[in-house]
Amino acid sequence: MKKTIISLGWIFVFATTAACSNSERESPSNIAVEWLNASLQKDQSTMLELIDQSTNALDPKEGAVNDLAIENYTLTEWKANDERYFYEIVYEHPDNQSVATEQMEVIKNDQGEW
């Protein structure tokens, strides 16, 4: 079940990602890192805030399950246009010390927010 929820979350984030108005989220690159941290922490509430389309797979009441966060990472950004960015994050997984890679798309929503 957890894998299904995480998989659905990734599908939605690849399709379209946006965020609520927040000074920390003014840059699309911040959203990419924030999504990855929320994913590692299994923080469904934050993940739900970050996706643009609503889903029943994520529970807005379920916060972080742990306090894992990426510290060592390389973020590569590709700008498609002023409203769409693509990212690749190569990071050291904080739990098992392995190197992992994630890719995602970040777009502005209809309100002009990331």
Backbone as XML, in Angstrom:
<?xml version="1.0"?>
<chain id="A" units="angstrom">
  <residue number="1" name="MET">
    <atom name="N" x="0.820" y="-1.188" z="0.000"/>
    <atom name="CA" x="0.000" y="0.000" z="0.000"/>
    <atom name="C" x="0.870" y="1.262" z="0.000"/>
  </residue>
  <residue number="2" name="LYS">
    <atom name="N" x="1.943" y="1.246" z="0.815"/>
    <atom name="CA" x="2.822" y="2.411" z="0.872"/>
    <atom name="C" x="3.489" y="2.657" z="-0.471"/>
  </residue>
  <residue number="3" name="LYS">
    <atom name="N" x="3.890" y="1.571" z="-1.144"/>
    <atom name="CA" x="4.520" y="1.720" z="-2.457"/>
    <atom name="C" x="3.537" y="2.318" z="-3.457"/>
  </residue>
  <residue number="4" name="THR">
    <atom name="N" x="2.277" y="1.938" z="-3.351"/>
    <atom name="CA" x="1.255" y="2.479" z="-4.240"/>
    <atom name="C" x="1.089" y="3.975" z="-4.011"/>
  </residue>
  <residue number="5" name="ILE">
    <atom name="N" x="1.057" y="4.376" z="-2.755"/>
    <atom name="CA" x="0.898" y="5.786" z="-2.421"/>
    <atom name="C" x="2.093" y="6.586" z="-2.930"/>
  </residue>
  <residue number="6" name="ILE">
    <atom name="N" x="3.287" y="6.083" z="-2.684"/>
    <atom name="CA" x="4.494" y="6.779" z="-3.149"/>
    <atom name="C" x="4.507" y="6.836" z="-4.674"/>
  </residue>
  <residue number="7" name="SER">
    <atom name="N" x="4.163" y="5.730" z="-5.319"/>
    <atom name="CA" x="4.148" y="5.700" z="-6.787"/>
    <atom name="C" x="3.146" y="6.702" z="-7.347"/>
  </residue>
  <residue number="8" name="LEU">
    <atom name="N" x="1.963" y="6.746" z="-6.762"/>
    <atom name="CA" x="0.964" y="7.712" z="-7.216"/>
    <atom name="C" x="1.461" y="9.135" z="-7.008"/>
  </residue>
  <residue number="9" name="GLY">
    <atom name="N" x="2.120" y="9.359" z="-5.897"/>
    <atom name="CA" x="2.679" y="10.685" z="-5.638"/>
    <atom name="C" x="3.683" y="11.086" z="-6.693"/>
  </residue>
  <residue number="10" name="TRP">
    <atom name="N" x="4.573" y="10.158" z="-7.063"/>
    <atom name="CA" x="5.574" y="10.465" z="-8.090"/>
    <atom name="C" x="4.917" y="10.713" z="-9.438"/>
  </residue>
  <residue number="11" name="ILE">
    <atom name="N" x="3.885" y="9.949" z="-9.750"/>
    <atom name="CA" x="3.185" y="10.158" z="-11.020"/>
    <atom name="C" x="2.617" y="11.569" z="-11.072"/>
  </residue>
  <residue number="12" name="PHE">
    <atom name="N" x="1.989" y="11.983" z="-9.980"/>
    <atom name="CA" x="1.409" y="13.318" z="-9.955"/>
    <atom name="C" x="2.469" y="14.404" z="-9.993"/>
  </residue>
  <residue number="13" name="VAL">
    <atom name="N" x="3.583" y="14.191" z="-9.311"/>
    <atom name="CA" x="4.615" y="15.229" z="-9.307"/>
    <atom name="C" x="5.278" y="15.335" z="-10.667"/>
  </residue>
  <residue number="14" name="PHE">
    <atom name="N" x="5.434" y="14.222" z="-11.364"/>
    <atom name="CA" x="6.010" y="14.298" z="-12.702"/>
    <atom name="C" x="5.038" y="14.982" z="-13.654"/>
  </residue>
  <residue number="15" name="ALA">
    <atom name="N" x="3.765" y="14.719" z="-13.483"/>
    <atom name="CA" x="2.769" y="15.305" z="-14.373"/>
    <atom name="C" x="2.647" y="16.812" z="-14.150"/>
  </residue>
  <residue number="16" name="THR">
    <atom name="N" x="2.508" y="17.198" z="-12.896"/>
    <atom name="CA" x="2.363" y="18.628" z="-12.607"/>
    <atom name="C" x="2.600" y="18.879" z="-11.132"/>
  </residue>
  <residue number="17" name="THR">
    <atom name="N" x="3.460" y="19.830" z="-10.837"/>
    <atom name="CA" x="3.806" y="20.136" z="-9.459"/>
    <atom name="C" x="3.614" y="21.622" z="-9.221"/>
  </residue>
  <residue number="18" name="ALA">
    <atom name="N" x="3.018" y="21.936" z="-8.090"/>
    <atom name="CA" x="2.856" y="23.333" z="-7.715"/>
    <atom name="C" x="2.855" y="23.411" z="-6.201"/>
  </residue>
  <residue number="19" name="ALA">
    <atom name="N" x="2.899" y="24.617" z="-5.666"/>
    <atom name="CA" x="2.960" y="24.757" z="-4.221"/>
    <atom name="C" x="2.058" y="25.873" z="-3.737"/>
  </residue>
  <residue number="20" name="CYS">
    <atom name="N" x="1.765" y="25.815" z="-2.457"/>
    <atom name="CA" x="1.028" y="26.894" z="-1.829"/>
    <atom name="C" x="1.946" y="28.101" z="-1.701"/>
  </residue>
  <residue number="21" name="SER">
    <atom name="N" x="1.377" y="29.250" z="-1.518"/>
    <atom name="CA" x="2.176" y="30.461" z="-1.372"/>
    <atom name="C" x="3.003" y="30.373" z="-0.103"/>
  </residue>
  <residue number="22" name="ASN">
    <atom name="N" x="4.325" y="30.480" z="-0.242"/>
    <atom name="CA" x="5.233" y="30.363" z="0.882"/>
    <atom name="C" x="6.561" y="30.949" z="0.445"/>
  </residue>
  <residue number="23" name="SER">
    <atom name="N" x="7.183" y="31.762" z="1.286"/>
    <atom name="CA" x="8.432" y="32.412" z="0.897"/>
    <atom name="C" x="9.534" y="31.406" z="0.605"/>
  </residue>
  <residue number="24" name="GLU">
    <atom name="N" x="9.520" y="30.239" z="1.261"/>
    <atom name="CA" x="10.532" y="29.225" z="0.995"/>
    <atom name="C" x="10.332" y="28.576" z="-0.366"/>
  </residue>
  <residue number="25" name="ARG">
    <atom name="N" x="9.163" y="28.699" z="-0.937"/>
    <atom name="CA" x="8.840" y="28.031" z="-2.192"/>
    <atom name="C" x="8.836" y="28.994" z="-3.371"/>
  </residue>
  <residue number="26" name="GLU">
    <atom name="N" x="9.508" y="30.107" z="-3.274"/>
    <atom name="CA" x="9.511" y="31.064" z="-4.373"/>
    <atom name="C" x="10.291" y="30.557" z="-5.576"/>
  </residue>
  <residue number="27" name="SER">
    <atom name="N" x="11.204" y="29.653" z="-5.368"/>
    <atom name="CA" x="12.016" y="29.112" z="-6.451"/>
    <atom name="C" x="11.580" y="27.684" z="-6.754"/>
  </residue>
  <residue number="28" name="PRO">
    <atom name="N" x="11.470" y="27.330" z="-8.035"/>
    <atom name="CA" x="11.080" y="25.953" z="-8.354"/>
    <atom name="C" x="12.099" y="24.926" z="-7.874"/>
  </residue>
  <residue number="29" name="SER">
    <atom name="N" x="13.363" y="25.318" z="-7.756"/>
    <atom name="CA" x="14.371" y="24.362" z="-7.277"/>
    <atom name="C" x="14.130" y="23.994" z="-5.817"/>
  </residue>
  <residue number="30" name="ASN">
    <atom name="N" x="13.582" y="24.915" z="-5.022"/>
    <atom name="CA" x="13.257" y="24.602" z="-3.630"/>
    <atom name="C" x="12.173" y="23.536" z="-3.547"/>
  </residue>
  <residue number="31" name="ILE">
    <atom name="N" x="11.249" y="23.558" z="-4.493"/>
    <atom name="CA" x="10.158" y="22.584" z="-4.493"/>
    <atom name="C" x="10.692" y="21.185" z="-4.765"/>
  </residue>
  <residue number="32" name="ALA">
    <atom name="N" x="11.646" y="21.075" z="-5.677"/>
    <atom name="CA" x="12.220" y="19.763" z="-5.987"/>
    <atom name="C" x="12.847" y="19.139" z="-4.744"/>
  </residue>
  <residue number="33" name="VAL">
    <atom name="N" x="13.600" y="19.918" z="-3.996"/>
    <atom name="CA" x="14.247" y="19.415" z="-2.782"/>
    <atom name="C" x="13.202" y="19.154" z="-1.697"/>
  </residue>
  <residue number="34" name="GLU">
    <atom name="N" x="12.218" y="20.033" z="-1.581"/>
    <atom name="CA" x="11.169" y="19.855" z="-0.580"/>
    <atom name="C" x="10.360" y="18.580" z="-0.844"/>
  </residue>
  <residue number="35" name="TRP">
    <atom name="N" x="10.064" y="18.305" z="-2.129"/>
    <atom name="CA" x="9.334" y="17.079" z="-2.470"/>
    <atom name="C" x="10.145" y="15.851" z="-2.082"/>
  </residue>
  <residue number="36" name="LEU">
    <atom name="N" x="11.429" y="15.862" z="-2.395"/>
    <atom name="CA" x="12.270" y="14.712" z="-2.088"/>
    <atom name="C" x="12.349" y="14.484" z="-0.579"/>
  </residue>
  <residue number="37" name="ASN">
    <atom name="N" x="12.504" y="15.553" z="0.198"/>
    <atom name="CA" x="12.522" y="15.410" z="1.656"/>
    <atom name="C" x="11.188" y="14.865" z="2.167"/>
  </residue>
  <residue number="38" name="ALA">
    <atom name="N" x="10.078" y="15.368" z="1.653"/>
    <atom name="CA" x="8.758" y="14.882" z="2.067"/>
    <atom name="C" x="8.588" y="13.411" z="1.707"/>
  </residue>
  <residue number="39" name="SER">
    <atom name="N" x="9.100" y="13.024" z="0.552"/>
    <atom name="CA" x="9.022" y="11.629" z="0.131"/>
    <atom name="C" x="9.828" y="10.733" z="1.067"/>
  </residue>
  <residue number="40" name="LEU">
    <atom name="N" x="11.041" y="11.149" z="1.402"/>
    <atom name="CA" x="11.876" y="10.363" z="2.319"/>
    <atom name="C" x="11.243" y="10.262" z="3.701"/>
  </residue>
  <residue number="41" name="GLN">
    <atom name="N" x="10.582" y="11.333" z="4.125"/>
    <atom name="CA" x="9.946" y="11.361" z="5.443"/>
    <atom name="C" x="8.557" y="10.731" z="5.434"/>
  </residue>
  <residue number="42" name="LYS">
    <atom name="N" x="8.094" y="10.349" z="4.238"/>
    <atom name="CA" x="6.739" y="9.806" z="4.068"/>
    <atom name="C" x="5.697" y="10.793" z="4.599"/>
  </residue>
  <residue number="43" name="ASP">
    <atom name="N" x="5.947" y="12.081" z="4.346"/>
    <atom name="CA" x="5.104" y="13.179" z="4.811"/>
    <atom name="C" x="4.017" y="13.447" z="3.770"/>
  </residue>
  <residue number="44" name="GLN">
    <atom name="N" x="2.902" y="12.745" z="3.894"/>
    <atom name="CA" x="1.832" y="12.837" z="2.910"/>
    <atom name="C" x="1.198" y="14.223" z="2.873"/>
  </residue>
  <residue number="45" name="SER">
    <atom name="N" x="1.142" y="14.888" z="4.003"/>
    <atom name="CA" x="0.556" y="16.227" z="4.058"/>
    <atom name="C" x="1.337" y="17.205" z="3.185"/>
  </residue>
  <residue number="46" name="THR">
    <atom name="N" x="2.656" y="17.210" z="3.310"/>
    <atom name="CA" x="3.488" y="18.101" z="2.499"/>
    <atom name="C" x="3.436" y="17.704" z="1.032"/>
  </residue>
  <residue number="47" name="MET">
    <atom name="N" x="3.458" y="16.406" z="0.754"/>
    <atom name="CA" x="3.399" y="15.944" z="-0.630"/>
    <atom name="C" x="2.096" y="16.409" z="-1.284"/>
  </residue>
  <residue number="48" name="LEU">
    <atom name="N" x="1.004" y="16.356" z="-0.534"/>
    <atom name="CA" x="-0.292" y="16.778" z="-1.060"/>
    <atom name="C" x="-0.297" y="18.275" z="-1.352"/>
  </residue>
  <residue number="49" name="GLU">
    <atom name="N" x="0.375" y="19.074" z="-0.519"/>
    <atom name="CA" x="0.482" y="20.514" z="-0.768"/>
    <atom name="C" x="1.241" y="20.806" z="-2.056"/>
  </residue>
  <residue number="50" name="LEU">
    <atom name="N" x="2.207" y="19.958" z="-2.375"/>
    <atom name="CA" x="3.095" y="20.228" z="-3.497"/>
    <atom name="C" x="2.543" y="19.807" z="-4.854"/>
  </residue>
  <residue number="51" name="ILE">
    <atom name="N" x="1.540" y="18.951" z="-4.882"/>
    <atom name="CA" x="1.009" y="18.550" z="-6.182"/>
    <atom name="C" x="-0.170" y="19.434" z="-6.549"/>
  </residue>
  <residue number="52" name="ASP">
    <atom name="N" x="-0.330" y="19.661" z="-7.828"/>
    <atom name="CA" x="-1.355" y="20.577" z="-8.321"/>
    <atom name="C" x="-2.720" y="19.908" z="-8.427"/>
  </residue>
  <residue number="53" name="GLN">
    <atom name="N" x="-2.746" y="18.626" z="-8.714"/>
    <atom name="CA" x="-4.010" y="17.914" z="-8.873"/>
    <atom name="C" x="-4.335" y="17.168" z="-7.587"/>
  </residue>
  <residue number="54" name="SER">
    <atom name="N" x="-5.599" y="17.185" z="-7.183"/>
    <atom name="CA" x="-5.983" y="16.488" z="-5.968"/>
    <atom name="C" x="-5.950" y="14.981" z="-6.189"/>
  </residue>
  <residue number="55" name="THR">
    <atom name="N" x="-5.741" y="14.261" z="-5.109"/>
    <atom name="CA" x="-5.670" y="12.808" z="-5.172"/>
    <atom name="C" x="-6.202" y="12.222" z="-3.872"/>
  </residue>
  <residue number="56" name="ASN">
    <atom name="N" x="-6.770" y="11.044" z="-3.956"/>
    <atom name="CA" x="-7.239" y="10.349" z="-2.763"/>
    <atom name="C" x="-6.149" y="9.470" z="-2.167"/>
  </residue>
  <residue number="57" name="ALA">
    <atom name="N" x="-5.019" y="9.341" z="-2.857"/>
    <atom name="CA" x="-3.954" y="8.455" z="-2.407"/>
    <atom name="C" x="-3.166" y="9.029" z="-1.238"/>
  </residue>
  <residue number="58" name="LEU">
    <atom name="N" x="-3.144" y="10.351" z="-1.091"/>
    <atom name="CA" x="-2.382" y="10.982" z="-0.016"/>
    <atom name="C" x="-3.330" y="11.524" z="1.044"/>
  </residue>
  <residue number="59" name="ASP">
    <atom name="N" x="-2.970" y="11.329" z="2.304"/>
    <atom name="CA" x="-3.797" y="11.762" z="3.425"/>
    <atom name="C" x="-3.275" y="13.094" z="3.957"/>
  </residue>
  <residue number="60" name="PRO">
    <atom name="N" x="-4.082" y="14.175" z="3.887"/>
    <atom name="CA" x="-3.611" y="15.482" z="4.350"/>
    <atom name="C" x="-3.354" y="15.536" z="5.855"/>
  </residue>
  <residue number="61" name="LYS">
    <atom name="N" x="-3.868" y="14.568" z="6.606"/>
    <atom name="CA" x="-3.678" y="14.552" z="8.057"/>
    <atom name="C" x="-2.428" y="13.800" z="8.479"/>
  </residue>
  <residue number="62" name="GLU">
    <atom name="N" x="-1.813" y="13.075" z="7.546"/>
    <atom name="CA" x="-0.651" y="12.263" z="7.900"/>
    <atom name="C" x="0.634" y="13.033" z="7.632"/>
  </residue>
  <residue number="63" name="GLY">
    <atom name="N" x="1.291" y="13.447" z="8.704"/>
    <atom name="CA" x="2.539" y="14.203" z="8.603"/>
    <atom name="C" x="3.736" y="13.281" z="8.461"/>
  </residue>
  <residue number="64" name="ALA">
    <atom name="N" x="4.905" y="13.820" z="8.734"/>
    <atom name="CA" x="6.159" y="13.078" z="8.582"/>
    <atom name="C" x="6.210" y="11.877" z="9.521"/>
  </residue>
  <residue number="65" name="VAL">
    <atom name="N" x="6.745" y="10.773" z="9.005"/>
    <atom name="CA" x="6.894" y="9.547" z="9.779"/>
    <atom name="C" x="8.287" y="9.493" z="10.412"/>
  </residue>
  <residue number="66" name="ASN">
    <atom name="N" x="9.252" y="10.183" z="9.800"/>
    <atom name="CA" x="10.614" y="10.221" z="10.328"/>
    <atom name="C" x="11.203" y="11.595" z="10.032"/>
  </residue>
  <residue number="67" name="ASP">
    <atom name="N" x="12.462" y="11.804" z="10.391"/>
    <atom name="CA" x="13.076" y="13.117" z="10.179"/>
    <atom name="C" x="14.215" y="13.077" z="9.160"/>
  </residue>
  <residue number="68" name="LEU">
    <atom name="N" x="14.187" y="12.110" z="8.241"/>
    <atom name="CA" x="15.220" y="12.027" z="7.211"/>
    <atom name="C" x="15.159" y="13.251" z="6.302"/>
  </residue>
  <residue number="69" name="ALA">
    <atom name="N" x="16.316" y="13.737" z="5.901"/>
    <atom name="CA" x="16.393" y="14.866" z="4.965"/>
    <atom name="C" x="17.693" y="14.748" z="4.189"/>
  </residue>
  <residue number="70" name="ILE">
    <atom name="N" x="17.653" y="15.130" z="2.924"/>
    <atom name="CA" x="18.877" y="15.065" z="2.127"/>
    <atom name="C" x="19.775" y="16.233" z="2.504"/>
  </residue>
  <residue number="71" name="GLU">
    <atom name="N" x="21.061" y="15.962" z="2.577"/>
    <atom name="CA" x="22.037" y="16.997" z="2.894"/>
    <atom name="C" x="23.057" y="17.130" z="1.774"/>
  </residue>
  <residue number="72" name="ASN">
    <atom name="N" x="23.533" y="16.015" z="1.259"/>
    <atom name="CA" x="24.522" y="16.023" z="0.186"/>
    <atom name="C" x="23.826" y="15.682" z="-1.122"/>
  </residue>
  <residue number="73" name="TYR">
    <atom name="N" x="23.701" y="16.683" z="-1.993"/>
    <atom name="CA" x="23.029" y="16.436" z="-3.265"/>
    <atom name="C" x="23.559" y="17.376" z="-4.340"/>
  </residue>
  <residue number="74" name="THR">
    <atom name="N" x="23.335" y="16.964" z="-5.581"/>
    <atom name="CA" x="23.618" y="17.796" z="-6.743"/>
    <atom name="C" x="22.305" y="17.973" z="-7.481"/>
  </residue>
  <residue number="75" name="LEU">
    <atom name="N" x="21.927" y="19.220" z="-7.694"/>
    <atom name="CA" x="20.666" y="19.534" z="-8.357"/>
    <atom name="C" x="20.969" y="20.125" z="-9.728"/>
  </residue>
  <residue number="76" name="THR">
    <atom name="N" x="20.466" y="19.466" z="-10.774"/>
    <atom name="CA" x="20.631" y="19.958" z="-12.140"/>
    <atom name="C" x="19.282" y="20.470" z="-12.612"/>
  </residue>
  <residue number="77" name="GLU">
    <atom name="N" x="19.284" y="21.674" z="-13.176"/>
    <atom name="CA" x="18.042" y="22.319" z="-13.592"/>
    <atom name="C" x="18.042" y="22.536" z="-15.102"/>
  </residue>
  <residue number="78" name="TRP">
    <atom name="N" x="16.891" y="22.232" z="-15.728"/>
    <atom name="CA" x="16.674" y="22.546" z="-17.134"/>
    <atom name="C" x="15.436" y="23.423" z="-17.205"/>
  </residue>
  <residue number="79" name="LYS">
    <atom name="N" x="15.569" y="24.584" z="-17.810"/>
    <atom name="CA" x="14.440" y="25.504" z="-17.928"/>
    <atom name="C" x="13.797" y="25.308" z="-19.292"/>
  </residue>
  <residue number="80" name="ALA">
    <atom name="N" x="12.559" y="24.831" z="-19.297"/>
    <atom name="CA" x="11.825" y="24.663" z="-20.548"/>
    <atom name="C" x="11.271" y="26.011" z="-21.003"/>
  </residue>
  <residue number="81" name="ASN">
    <atom name="N" x="10.674" y="26.750" z="-20.063"/>
    <atom name="CA" x="10.193" y="28.109" z="-20.297"/>
    <atom name="C" x="10.016" y="28.763" z="-18.931"/>
  </residue>
  <residue number="82" name="ASP">
    <atom name="N" x="9.444" y="29.958" z="-18.876"/>
    <atom name="CA" x="9.323" y="30.675" z="-17.605"/>
    <atom name="C" x="8.385" y="29.992" z="-16.609"/>
  </residue>
  <residue number="83" name="GLU">
    <atom name="N" x="7.581" y="29.059" z="-17.071"/>
    <atom name="CA" x="6.615" y="28.400" z="-16.197"/>
    <atom name="C" x="6.880" y="26.917" z="-15.997"/>
  </residue>
  <residue number="84" name="ARG">
    <atom name="N" x="7.938" y="26.375" z="-16.574"/>
    <atom name="CA" x="8.196" y="24.937" z="-16.485"/>
    <atom name="C" x="9.696" y="24.670" z="-16.362"/>
  </residue>
  <residue number="85" name="TYR">
    <atom name="N" x="10.053" y="23.923" z="-15.317"/>
    <atom name="CA" x="11.439" y="23.532" z="-15.074"/>
    <atom name="C" x="11.500" y="22.022" z="-14.869"/>
  </residue>
  <residue number="86" name="PHE">
    <atom name="N" x="12.625" y="21.441" z="-15.247"/>
    <atom name="CA" x="12.880" y="20.025" z="-15.004"/>
    <atom name="C" x="14.112" y="19.919" z="-14.123"/>
  </residue>
  <residue number="87" name="TYR">
    <atom name="N" x="14.097" y="18.938" z="-13.218"/>
    <atom name="CA" x="15.195" y="18.767" z="-12.276"/>
    <atom name="C" x="15.635" y="17.318" z="-12.198"/>
  </residue>
  <residue number="88" name="GLU">
    <atom name="N" x="16.926" y="17.160" z="-11.953"/>
    <atom name="CA" x="17.485" y="15.861" z="-11.606"/>
    <atom name="C" x="18.278" y="16.070" z="-10.327"/>
  </residue>
  <residue number="89" name="ILE">
    <atom name="N" x="17.952" y="15.285" z="-9.311"/>
    <atom name="CA" x="18.647" y="15.366" z="-8.030"/>
    <atom name="C" x="19.407" y="14.063" z="-7.828"/>
  </residue>
  <residue number="90" name="VAL">
    <atom name="N" x="20.712" y="14.169" z="-7.710"/>
    <atom name="CA" x="21.558" y="13.026" z="-7.364"/>
    <atom name="C" x="21.961" y="13.264" z="-5.919"/>
  </residue>
  <residue number="91" name="TYR">
    <atom name="N" x="21.599" y="12.339" z="-5.041"/>
    <atom name="CA" x="21.800" y="12.581" z="-3.618"/>
    <atom name="C" x="22.254" y="11.320" z="-2.891"/>
  </residue>
  <residue number="92" name="GLU">
    <atom name="N" x="22.830" y="11.546" z="-1.732"/>
    <atom name="CA" x="23.196" y="10.448" z="-0.850"/>
    <atom name="C" x="21.999" y="10.184" z="0.049"/>
  </residue>
  <residue number="93" name="HIS">
    <atom name="N" x="21.446" y="8.977" z="-0.053"/>
    <atom name="CA" x="20.276" y="8.638" z="0.753"/>
    <atom name="C" x="20.672" y="8.693" z="2.225"/>
  </residue>
  <residue number="94" name="PRO">
    <atom name="N" x="19.946" y="9.448" z="3.047"/>
    <atom name="CA" x="20.359" y="9.643" z="4.437"/>
    <atom name="C" x="20.238" y="8.401" z="5.316"/>
  </residue>
  <residue number="95" name="ASP">
    <atom name="N" x="19.474" y="7.419" z="4.886"/>
    <atom name="CA" x="19.264" y="6.236" z="5.712"/>
    <atom name="C" x="20.277" y="5.133" z="5.419"/>
  </residue>
  <residue number="96" name="ASN">
    <atom name="N" x="20.508" y="4.845" z="4.137"/>
    <atom name="CA" x="21.385" y="3.720" z="3.811"/>
    <atom name="C" x="22.679" y="4.137" z="3.115"/>
  </residue>
  <residue number="97" name="GLN">
    <atom name="N" x="22.938" y="5.438" z="3.020"/>
    <atom name="CA" x="24.181" y="5.994" z="2.477"/>
    <atom name="C" x="24.449" y="5.603" z="1.023"/>
  </residue>
  <residue number="98" name="SER">
    <atom name="N" x="23.442" y="5.174" z="0.293"/>
    <atom name="CA" x="23.619" y="4.870" z="-1.126"/>
    <atom name="C" x="23.336" y="6.131" z="-1.949"/>
  </residue>
  <residue number="99" name="VAL">
    <atom name="N" x="23.809" y="6.140" z="-3.178"/>
    <atom name="CA" x="23.558" y="7.273" z="-4.070"/>
    <atom name="C" x="22.301" y="6.964" z="-4.878"/>
  </residue>
  <residue number="100" name="ALA">
    <atom name="N" x="21.397" y="7.928" z="-4.927"/>
    <atom name="CA" x="20.134" y="7.757" z="-5.649"/>
    <atom name="C" x="19.917" y="8.954" z="-6.566"/>
  </residue>
  <residue number="101" name="THR">
    <atom name="N" x="19.071" y="8.768" z="-7.571"/>
    <atom name="CA" x="18.748" y="9.829" z="-8.524"/>
    <atom name="C" x="17.236" y="9.917" z="-8.676"/>
  </residue>
  <residue number="102" name="GLU">
    <atom name="N" x="16.717" y="11.127" z="-8.633"/>
    <atom name="CA" x="15.292" y="11.373" z="-8.856"/>
    <atom name="C" x="15.165" y="12.469" z="-9.905"/>
  </residue>
  <residue number="103" name="GLN">
    <atom name="N" x="14.128" y="12.375" z="-10.725"/>
    <atom name="CA" x="13.854" y="13.397" z="-11.733"/>
    <atom name="C" x="12.426" y="13.873" z="-11.558"/>
  </residue>
  <residue number="104" name="MET">
    <atom name="N" x="12.199" y="15.168" z="-11.797"/>
    <atom name="CA" x="10.850" y="15.701" z="-11.658"/>
    <atom name="C" x="10.668" y="16.959" z="-12.483"/>
  </residue>
  <residue number="105" name="GLU">
    <atom name="N" x="9.409" y="17.321" z="-12.647"/>
    <atom name="CA" x="9.017" y="18.532" z="-13.357"/>
    <atom name="C" x="8.319" y="19.440" z="-12.358"/>
  </residue>
  <residue number="106" name="VAL">
    <atom name="N" x="8.626" y="20.729" z="-12.399"/>
    <atom name="CA" x="7.980" y="21.712" z="-11.534"/>
    <atom name="C" x="7.382" y="22.782" z="-12.438"/>
  </residue>
  <residue number="107" name="ILE">
    <atom name="N" x="6.090" y="23.072" z="-12.232"/>
    <atom name="CA" x="5.417" y="24.076" z="-13.062"/>
    <atom name="C" x="4.708" y="25.094" z="-12.178"/>
  </residue>
  <residue number="108" name="LYS">
    <atom name="N" x="4.409" y="26.249" z="-12.756"/>
    <atom name="CA" x="3.586" y="27.243" z="-12.064"/>
    <atom name="C" x="2.131" y="26.827" z="-12.206"/>
  </residue>
  <residue number="109" name="ASN">
    <atom name="N" x="1.358" y="27.033" z="-11.138"/>
    <atom name="CA" x="-0.065" y="26.718" z="-11.233"/>
    <atom name="C" x="-0.821" y="27.914" z="-11.806"/>
  </residue>
  <residue number="110" name="ASP">
    <atom name="N" x="-2.127" y="27.813" z="-11.884"/>
    <atom name="CA" x="-2.949" y="28.871" z="-12.476"/>
    <atom name="C" x="-2.878" y="30.184" z="-11.699"/>
  </residue>
  <residue number="111" name="GLN">
    <atom name="N" x="-2.503" y="30.115" z="-10.416"/>
    <atom name="CA" x="-2.379" y="31.315" z="-9.592"/>
    <atom name="C" x="-0.980" y="31.930" z="-9.693"/>
  </residue>
  <residue number="112" name="GLY">
    <atom name="N" x="-0.105" y="31.342" z="-10.505"/>
    <atom name="CA" x="1.242" y="31.862" z="-10.677"/>
    <atom name="C" x="2.199" y="31.465" z="-9.577"/>
  </residue>
  <residue number="113" name="GLU">
    <atom name="N" x="1.830" y="30.463" z="-8.778"/>
    <atom name="CA" x="2.673" y="29.987" z="-7.683"/>
    <atom name="C" x="3.384" y="28.721" z="-8.112"/>
  </residue>
  <residue number="114" name="TRP">
    <atom name="N" x="4.540" y="28.483" z="-7.546"/>
    <atom name="CA" x="5.274" y="27.249" z="-7.812"/>
    <atom name="C" x="4.692" y="26.149" z="-6.985"/>
  </residue>
</chain>
